[in-house]
């Protein structure tokens, strides 16, 4: 295996560059996270050898912070990068019950007698050519014309017409990926809390079903938006790109719950099965597992859930109160702080009744983290308690994703290894949860892995195609990559007011200053803007918009920047466009790092924006990489595509 790593491995239209840690297919670099490439290098370095799953986990992860779902996700990424899928493997094979094997194309058989004849022919030709070089030249010229003519005839006869060219492997994979939408359960009857339980159970089913290996499950927001218009299978398939839908109802009778479900093929509306699930309300977690197992079995897929003991969850009223409090965190018809405070109070009351309920501890941890983000002066105290609650929840139930996401706050302390390990575990447990996956994507981007961040965000858009927030974040990543026209298309699909700042930056980068001014006036300055800081920020954005077309107005813009910063203690990001900004690059880098550490914004991604390359050429950027542990992480896991080692630091484009 070591000898093979000294040179590239070429087969089909694929090249594996072991030294450069890159995979090429069809002449195009395939984005792979470092761990995925490490798995590929391990398998491809020993073709034909079967590696047990535990051997791979030990070799690549050291078996730390890893669940089986992480390796399953990595194998899916590798198959996509290689242009194949699990149902039709050519190179990457699953050895059921054992692990994985990588096969190379068979070498053509060598005919020994033909080889001897070839060598004799070569000796004979060498003698004849030495005796008659002029005649050789004429023959070679004639042969060249003959071969060219034959090649032209063969090309015309055998070249595929446009209609006969097969679809790309990526298109084939997308078309064959089973994709499920869980239509919100319909509450039956007037029993108290049936609607709340139905809504909460629908959301939790999305999370459980998303753990099925090889199944893409549409996230909650897109599900609700699509179902509000129509639950017709054909229309859902068209809007969400699904292959199957799960639909049904929930009926409560005292402590008993009956869930009646149908699994339907979206293409023709045919029901694969229809089942009733009857459980006591305290067994709702077991109910969810039974449903997930039934769906996985019907689709011939494997459920990626650990076979741990399923705990009871309290009576029906306790369940209703828990689900109602959980929904408060996402309420948009209440002020954000009010809804979170109400949720926190209810979770504390529920824990007084059931102090060992893992789900309530996890929910309280999330509520406290949300409050920490919204109340910076209390952030340190709130986050300490949030971490404590998350640790309790993880100890009580290691299968809950939320606590790992909360504990990944270690990223603020530059513990990237541990932080990404926790986030990877959370994403494996909740691949259709935008908050969990979004946190992982932001960390990838902050480490400079913009290619991986884009790939992960596009998968999130596929799982949540109607959600404006998913398009917003894809637009942010594309803007950071310098692909501003593509970013604009994504921002057009996001919510107008929450995306106002990003749309302003996008317009400025596109040098569309008229649009930037309109955004500053109508959106950032709108009285309906949900950002409480918008009234204080709007004057600065308005002044900067005008100064971009009339440089004599920059003094007014600087005055507005200073006023905002003195009043809030926060930096105005639009300073990066001011004349002479490059002279203050070291200060800009320091301010952007403060933003990341305080955790109140993601605008520290300006450090990686292609248009601001001068920031990465300032000596202070090398200090930023070293002091925050980013350079050490790169050395251990691979440099981003736009960066390379240089001396004791790195050069980044």
C-alpha positions in Angstrom: 0.0 0.0 0.0 2.8 2.4 0.8 4.5 1.9 -2.5 1.2 2.6 -4.3 0.9 5.9 -2.4 4.1 7.2 -4.0 2.4 7.6 -7.4 -1.1 8.4 -8.7 -3.6 5.6 -9.2 -5.4 5.8 -12.6 -8.4 3.7 -13.7 -11.5 4.3 -15.8 -11.7 8.2 -15.9 -10.5 8.4 -12.3 -7.2 9.5 -10.9 -6.3 9.3 -7.2 -3.6 11.7 -6.2 -2.3 10.1 -2.9 0.4 12.8 -2.4 -2.0 15.7 -3.0 -4.9 14.0 -1.3 -7.3 14.7 -4.2 -9.6 12.6 -6.3 -10.2 13.4 -10.0 -13.0 12.1 -12.2 -13.5 13.0 -15.7 -10.8 15.6 -15.4 -12.6 17.4 -12.5 -11.5 17.5 -8.9 -14.2 15.8 -6.7 -14.6 17.6 -3.3 -13.8 15.2 -0.5 -13.4 15.9 3.2 -10.1 14.7 4.6 -11.6 11.7 6.4 -13.3 10.6 3.3 -10.1 10.7 1.3 -8.3 8.9 4.1 -10.8 6.0 3.8 -10.4 6.0 0.0 -6.6 5.9 0.3 -6.8 3.0 2.7 -9.1 0.9 0.5 -7.6 1.9 -2.9 -4.1 1.4 -1.5 -4.8 -2.3 -1.1 -7.1 -3.3 -4.0 -9.0 -6.6 -3.5 -8.5 -6.6 0.3 -11.6 -6.7 2.5 -11.4 -4.1 5.4 -13.6 -4.7 8.3 -15.6 -1.7 9.5 -13.8 -1.6 12.8 -10.4 -1.7 11.0 -11.4 1.3 8.9 -12.6 3.2 12.0 -9.4 2.4 13.9 -7.1 3.4 11.0 -8.8 6.6 10.1 -10.5 7.9 13.3 -8.8 6.0 16.0 -12.4 4.9 16.9 -12.9 8.3 18.6 -16.3 10.0 18.6 -17.5 7.9 15.7 -20.8 6.1 15.1 -21.4 3.6 12.3 -23.5 6.2 10.6 -20.4 8.4 10.1 -18.7 5.6 8.1 -21.9 5.0 6.1 -22.1 8.7 5.2 -18.4 8.6 4.2 -19.0 5.6 1.9 -22.0 7.4 0.3 -19.7 10.4 -0.4 -17.1 8.2 -1.9 -19.6 6.4 -4.2 -20.9 9.8 -5.4 -17.4 11.0 -6.0 -16.5 7.8 -7.9 -19.7 8.0 -10.0 -21.4 4.8 -8.7 -24.0 3.8 -6.1 -24.4 1.0 -3.6 -26.9 -0.9 -5.9 -24.5 -1.0 -8.9 -21.0 -1.0 -7.5 -18.0 -1.2 -9.8 -15.0 -0.4 -7.6 -16.3 0.2 -4.1 -18.0 -2.9 -2.8 -19.9 -3.6 0.4 -19.0 -7.0 1.9 -22.1 -7.6 3.9 -21.6 -8.5 7.5 -17.9 -7.6 7.2 -16.9 -4.3 5.7 -15.7 -2.9 2.3 -13.5 -3.8 -0.6 -12.0 -1.7 -3.4 -11.5 -3.4 -6.8 -9.5 -2.2 -9.8 -10.5 -3.0 -13.4 -9.0 -6.3 -14.5 -5.8 -6.0 -16.4 -5.9 -7.4 -20.0 -4.5 -10.9 -20.2 -1.0 -11.3 -21.6 -0.5 -13.8 -24.4 3.0 -15.2 -24.0 3.3 -16.5 -27.6 2.1 -13.2 -29.0 4.6 -11.4 -26.9 7.4 -13.6 -28.3 6.2 -12.9 -31.8 6.1 -9.2 -31.1 9.7 -9.2 -29.9 10.8 -11.2 -33.0 8.9 -8.7 -35.2 10.7 -5.8 -33.5 14.1 -7.3 -34.1 13.3 -8.0 -37.8 11.9 -4.5 -38.3 15.0 -3.0 -36.7 17.3 -4.8 -39.1 15.2 -3.8 -42.1 14.9 -0.2 -41.0 18.6 0.2 -40.5 19.2 -1.1 -44.1 16.7 1.2 -45.8 15.8 4.5 -43.9 14.4 6.5 -46.9 11.9 3.7 -47.7 11.0 3.5 -44.1 10.1 7.2 -44.0 7.8 6.9 -47.1 6.1 3.8 -45.6 5.5 5.6 -42.2 4.0 8.6 -44.0 1.6 6.4 -45.9 0.7 4.4 -42.8 0.0 7.6 -40.9 -2.5 8.7 -43.6 -4.1 5.3 -43.6 -4.5 5.2 -39.9 -5.9 8.7 -39.9 -8.5 7.7 -42.4 -9.5 4.6 -40.5 -9.8 6.6 -37.3 -12.1 9.2 -39.0 -14.3 6.4 -40.4 -14.5 4.7 -37.0 -15.2 8.0 -35.2 -18.1 8.7 -37.5 -19.5 5.2 -37.2 -19.1 4.8 -33.4 -19.4 8.3 -31.9 -22.6 8.4 -29.8 -25.3 10.8 -30.9 -26.4 13.4 -28.2 -29.6 11.4 -27.6 -27.6 8.2 -27.0 -25.2 9.6 -24.4 -26.0 8.1 -21.0 -26.9 10.4 -18.1 -24.0 11.5 -15.9 -23.4 9.3 -12.8 -24.3 12.2 -10.5 -27.7 12.5 -12.3 -28.2 8.8 -12.0 -27.5 8.8 -8.3 -29.8 11.7 -7.7 -32.6 10.0 -9.7 -32.2 6.7 -7.8 -31.8 8.1 -4.2 -34.9 7.1 -2.3 -36.4 10.3 -0.9 -39.2 10.4 1.7 -41.5 13.1 2.9 -43.4 12.7 6.2 -46.7 14.4 5.7 -47.8 15.9 9.1 -50.0 13.5 10.9 -53.7 14.5 11.0 -55.1 14.6 14.6 -58.3 12.6 14.9 -61.0 13.6 17.4 -61.1 16.3 20.0 -59.0 14.7 22.6 -57.0 17.3 24.6 -53.5 17.8 23.1 -54.0 15.5 20.1 -53.0 18.2 17.7 -49.8 19.1 19.7 -48.8 15.5 19.9 -49.5 14.9 16.2 -47.4 17.9 15.2 -44.5 17.0 17.6 -44.5 13.3 16.6 -44.5 14.2 12.9 -41.3 16.2 13.5 -39.6 13.5 15.6 -40.4 10.9 12.9 -38.5 13.0 10.4 -35.5 12.8 12.7 -35.7 9.1 13.2 -36.4 8.2 9.6 -33.5 10.3 8.5 -31.2 7.9 10.2 -32.1 5.1 7.7 -29.0 4.5 5.6 -29.4 5.4 2.0 -32.7 7.4 2.5 -33.0 11.1 2.1 -35.8 12.6 4.3 -37.3 16.0 3.5 -36.8 18.4 6.5 -39.6 19.9 8.5 -39.9 23.3 7.0 -40.2 22.2 3.4 -42.6 19.4 4.4 -44.9 21.9 6.1 -44.7 24.4 3.2 -45.5 21.7 0.6 -48.2 20.0 2.6 -50.0 23.3 3.2 -50.6 23.5 -0.6 -51.3 19.8 -1.4 -50.6 16.3 -0.2 -51.2 14.8 -3.6 -48.3 12.4 -4.2 -47.6 13.6 -7.7 -47.5 17.3 -6.7 -45.3 16.5 -3.7 -43.0 14.6 -6.0 -42.8 17.5 -8.4 -42.1 20.1 -5.6 -39.8 18.1 -3.4 -38.3 15.5 -5.7 -39.5 12.6 -3.5 -39.9 9.0 -4.3 -42.1 8.0 -1.3 -44.4 9.7 1.2 -45.5 8.6 4.7 -49.0 9.9 5.5 -51.5 9.1 8.3 -53.3 10.2 11.4 -52.9 10.2 15.2 -55.7 9.5 17.7 -55.5 9.9 21.4 -57.7 8.1 23.9 -56.6 8.8 27.4 -53.1 7.4 27.7 -53.4 5.4 24.5 -52.1 6.5 21.1 -53.1 5.0 17.8 -51.0 6.0 14.7 -52.4 4.9 11.4 -49.9 5.2 8.5 -49.6 4.5 4.8 -46.3 4.3 2.9 -46.9 5.4 -0.6 -44.9 5.5 -3.8 -45.0 9.0 -5.1 -44.9 8.1 -8.8 -48.1 6.2 -9.1 -49.7 6.7 -5.6 -49.5 2.9 -4.9 -49.5 2.0 -1.2 -46.5 -0.2 -0.2 -48.2 -0.9 3.2 -50.8 0.4 5.6 -50.3 -0.2 9.3 -51.8 0.7 12.7 -49.4 1.3 15.6 -51.0 1.2 19.1 -49.0 2.3 22.1 -49.3 3.8 25.5 -48.2 7.4 25.5 -45.2 6.6 27.7 -43.9 4.3 24.9 -43.8 7.0 22.2 -40.1 6.4 21.6 -40.6 2.7 21.0 -43.5 3.7 18.7 -41.1 5.8 16.7 -38.6 3.1 16.4 -41.2 0.5 15.2 -42.3 2.9 12.5 -38.8 3.6 11.4 -38.0 -0.2 11.2 -41.2 -0.8 9.1 -40.2 1.9 6.6 -36.7 0.7 6.4 -37.8 -2.9 5.8 -40.3 -1.8 3.1 -37.6 0.1 1.2 -35.0 -2.7 1.7 -32.7 -0.3 3.6 -30.9 -0.5 6.9 -31.9 1.5 10.0 -28.9 3.3 11.3 -30.0 3.2 15.0 -28.1 1.7 17.9 -29.9 -1.2 19.5 -30.0 0.5 22.9 -32.8 0.2 25.4 -35.7 2.5 24.7 -36.7 4.6 27.7 -40.3 5.5 28.6 -41.2 9.1 28.1 -43.9 10.1 30.7 -47.6 10.1 30.4 -49.7 11.6 27.6 -50.0 15.0 29.3 -46.2 15.1 30.0 -45.6 14.3 26.3 -48.0 17.1 25.2 -46.3 19.6 27.5 -42.8 18.6 26.3 -43.7 18.8 22.6 -45.5 22.2 23.1 -42.4 23.6 24.9 -40.1 22.3 22.2 -42.3 24.0 19.5 -42.0 27.3 21.4 -38.3 27.6 20.5 -39.2 27.9 16.8 -42.3 30.2 17.3 -42.2 33.1 14.9 -45.4 34.8 16.1 -43.8 35.7 19.5 -40.7 37.8 20.3 -37.7 35.4 20.1 -36.6 36.1 23.7 -40.2 35.6 25.1 -40.7 32.3 23.4 -37.3 30.9 24.5 -37.9 32.0 28.1 -41.3 30.3 28.2 -39.7 27.1 26.8 -36.9 27.2 29.3 -39.4 27.6 32.2 -41.5 24.7 31.0 -38.5 22.4 30.6 -37.3 23.1 34.2 -40.8 22.3 35.5 -40.8 19.0 33.5 -37.5 18.1 34.9 -38.8 18.5 38.5 -41.3 15.8 37.6 -38.9 13.5 35.7 -35.3 14.5 36.6 -33.9 11.6 34.5 -35.7 12.4 31.2 -32.9 12.7 28.6 -35.0 14.5 26.0 -36.0 17.2 28.4 -32.4 17.8 29.5 -31.4 18.0 25.8 -34.1 20.4 25.0 -33.2 22.6 28.0 -29.6 22.6 26.8 -30.7 23.9 23.4 -33.0 26.5 24.9 -30.1 27.8 27.0 -27.7 28.0 24.1 -30.3 29.9 22.0 -30.7 32.4 24.9 -26.9 32.7 25.1 -26.9 33.7 21.4 -29.6 36.3 22.0 -28.3 37.7 25.2 -24.5 38.3 24.9 -24.1 39.8 28.4 -25.4 36.5 29.9 -23.7 34.2 27.4 -20.9 32.8 29.6 -23.3 31.9 32.4 -26.0 30.5 30.1 -23.5 28.4 28.1 -22.0 26.8 31.2 -25.4 25.6 32.3 -26.2 24.6 28.7 -23.0 22.4 28.5 -23.9 20.8 31.9 -27.4 19.9 30.7 -26.1 18.6 27.4 -23.6 16.3 29.2 -26.4 14.9 31.4 -28.6 14.2 28.3 -25.7 12.5 26.5 -25.0 10.3 29.5 -28.7 9.3 29.8 -29.3 8.7 26.0 -26.2 8.8 23.7 -28.5 8.6 20.6 -29.8 12.1 21.0 -28.1 14.5 18.5 -28.9 17.8 20.2 -26.4 17.5 23.1 -23.5 16.8 20.7 -24.3 20.0 18.8 -24.5 22.0 22.0 -21.2 20.6 23.2 -19.5 21.5 19.9 -19.3 25.0 21.3 -15.7 23.9 21.9 -15.1 25.4 18.5 -15.1 28.8 20.2 -12.2 27.6 22.2 -10.4 26.4 19.0 -10.7 22.7 19.9 -11.4 21.9 16.3 -10.7 18.2 16.5 -13.2 17.5 19.4 -15.7 20.1 18.0 -15.9 18.6 14.6 -16.0 15.1 16.0 -19.1 16.1 18.1 -20.7 17.8 15.1 -20.1 14.9 12.8 -21.8 12.6 15.4 -24.7 15.0 15.7 -25.1 15.2 11.9 -25.0 11.4 11.5 -27.9 11.2 14.1 -29.9 14.1 12.5 -28.9 14.5 8.8 -32.2 16.4 8.1 -32.0 18.9 10.9 -31.0 22.2 9.5 -29.7 23.6 12.8 -27.4 20.7 13.5 -26.1 20.4 9.9 -25.8 24.1 9.6 -23.6 24.3 12.6 -21.3 21.7 11.0 -21.2 23.6 7.7 -20.3 26.9 9.4 -17.4 25.3 11.2 -16.2 23.8 7.9 -16.3 27.2 6.3 -14.6 28.9 9.2 -11.7 26.4 8.8 -11.5 27.4 5.1 -13.0 24.2 3.8 -15.4 26.1 1.5 -15.7 23.3 -1.0 -16.9 20.8 1.6 -19.2 23.5 3.1 -20.8 24.0 -0.4 -21.2 20.3 -0.9 -22.8 19.8 2.5 -25.1 22.8 2.0 -26.3 21.6 -1.4 -27.3 18.3 0.3 -29.2 20.3 2.9 -31.0 22.2 0.1 -31.9 18.8 -1.4 -33.4 17.8 1.9 -35.1 21.1 2.5 -35.7 22.6 -1.0 -38.5 25.0 -0.1 -36.9 26.5 3.0 -35.6 30.0 2.4 -32.9 29.7 5.0 -31.2 26.8 3.2 -30.9 28.9 0.0 -29.7 31.8 2.1 -26.8 29.8 3.5 -25.9 28.4 0.1 -25.8 32.0 -1.2 -23.5 33.0 1.7 -21.1 30.2 0.8 -21.2 31.0 -2.9 -20.5 34.7 -2.2 -17.5 33.7 0.0 -16.3 31.6 -3.0 -16.6 34.7 -5.2 -19.4 33.2 -7.3 -21.7 36.2 -6.8 -24.1 35.7 -9.7 -24.9 32.2 -8.4 -25.2 33.5 -4.9 -27.7 36.1 -6.1 -30.0 33.3 -7.5 -30.0 31.7 -4.1 -30.7 34.9 -2.2 -33.7 35.4 -4.5 -35.1 32.3 -3.0 -34.5 33.4 0.6 -36.6 35.6 2.9 -36.2 39.2 1.8 -35.7 40.9 5.1 -33.5 38.4 7.0 -31.2 38.2 4.0 -30.9 42.0 3.6 -27.3 42.4 4.8 -26.1 39.5 2.6 -28.0 40.8 -0.4 -26.4 44.2 0.2 -22.9 42.7 0.2 -23.7 40.6 -2.9 -24.8 43.7 -4.8 -21.7 45.6 -3.8 -19.4 42.7 -4.9 -21.3 42.7 -8.2 -20.8 46.5 -8.4 -24.6 46.9 -8.6 -24.6 50.0 -6.4 -28.1 51.0 -7.3 -29.4 47.7 -5.9 -27.3 48.1 -2.8 -28.9 51.4 -2.2 -32.4 50.0 -2.7 -31.6 47.1 -0.2 -30.3 49.6 2.4 -33.3 51.8 2.1 -36.2 49.3 1.7 -35.0 46.2 3.5 -32.2 47.0 6.1 -34.1 50.2 6.9 -37.5 48.6 6.9 -39.6 48.9 10.1 -40.5 45.3 9.6 -36.9 44.1 9.6 -36.8 41.4 12.4 -33.2 42.3 13.4 -33.3 44.5 16.5 -30.0 46.1 15.4 -31.3 47.1 12.0 -32.5 50.6 13.0 -28.9 51.3 14.3 -27.2 49.7 11.3 -29.4 51.2 8.5 -27.8 54.7 8.5 -24.4 53.2 8.0 -25.4 51.0 5.1 -27.3 53.9 3.5 -24.3 56.2 3.9 -21.9 53.5 2.5 -24.2 52.8 -0.4 -24.1 56.5 -1.4 -20.3 56.8 -0.8 -19.7 53.9 -3.2 -20.8 56.1 -6.1 -19.6 59.4 -4.6 -16.3 59.1 -2.8 -16.7 62.5 -1.2 -19.5 61.1 1.0 -17.2 58.6 2.9 -16.8 60.9 5.8 -20.5 60.7 6.5 -20.3 56.9 6.3 -17.4 56.8 8.7 -19.4 58.9 11.1 -22.3 56.5 11.0 -19.9 53.5 11.5 -18.4 55.1 14.6 -21.8 55.9 16.0 -23.0 52.3 15.6 -19.8 50.8 17.1 -19.8 53.2 20.1 -23.5 52.5 20.8 -23.4 48.7 20.5 -19.8 47.6 21.0 -19.9 45.7 17.8 -18.0 46.2 14.6 -19.6 47.4 11.3 -18.7 44.9 8.6 -19.2 47.3 5.7 -15.9 49.0 6.6 -14.2 46.4 4.4 -15.4 48.5 1.4 -14.1 51.8 2.6 -11.2 53.5 0.8 -7.9 52.7 2.6 -9.4 49.6 4.2 -6.3 47.5 3.3 -4.2 49.6 5.5 -6.2 48.3 8.5 -6.2 44.6 7.5 -4.6 43.5 10.8 -7.3 45.3 12.8 -10.0 43.9 10.5 -8.7 40.3 11.1 -8.7 40.9 14.9 -12.3 42.2 14.8 -13.5 39.3 12.6 -11.9 36.8 15.0 -13.7 38.5 17.9 -17.0 38.0 16.1 -16.3 34.3 15.8 -15.3 33.9 19.4 -18.3 35.9 20.7 -20.6 33.8 18.5 -23.1 36.5 17.6 -22.5 36.4 13.8 -21.1 34.4 11.0 -19.6 37.4 9.2 -16.1 36.3 10.2 -16.4 34.3 6.9 -15.3 37.6 5.3 -11.8 36.3 6.2 -12.3 33.7 3.4 -14.1 35.8 0.8 -12.3 35.6 -2.5 -12.7 39.3 -3.1 -10.8 40.1 0.1 -7.7 38.2 -0.7 -5.6 41.0 0.7 -6.7 40.0 4.2 -5.1 36.6 3.8 -1.8 38.2 2.5 -1.5 40.3 5.6 1.1 38.9 8.2 -1.7 39.1 10.8 -3.5 36.3 9.0 -0.6 33.9 9.7 -1.0 34.8 13.4 -4.7 34.1 13.1 -4.1 30.7 11.7 -1.5 29.7 14.3 -3.1 31.3 17.4 -6.5 29.7 16.7 -5.2 26.2 16.0 -6.3 26.2 12.4 -2.8 25.7 10.9 -2.3 22.6 13.2 -5.7 21.2 12.2 -4.8 21.6 8.5 -1.5 19.8 9.0 -3.3 16.9 10.6 -6.3 16.7 8.2 -5.3 18.4 5.0 -5.2 22.0 3.6 -8.2 23.6 1.9 -7.9 23.8 -1.9 -7.1 27.5 -1.8 -4.3 27.1 0.7 -0.9 25.4 0.7 2.0 25.0 3.2 4.6 27.8 3.0 7.5 27.9 5.4 6.1 27.6 8.9 2.7 29.0 7.8 0.4 28.8 4.8 -0.3 30.7 1.7 -4.0 31.2 0.9 -5.5 32.6 -2.3 
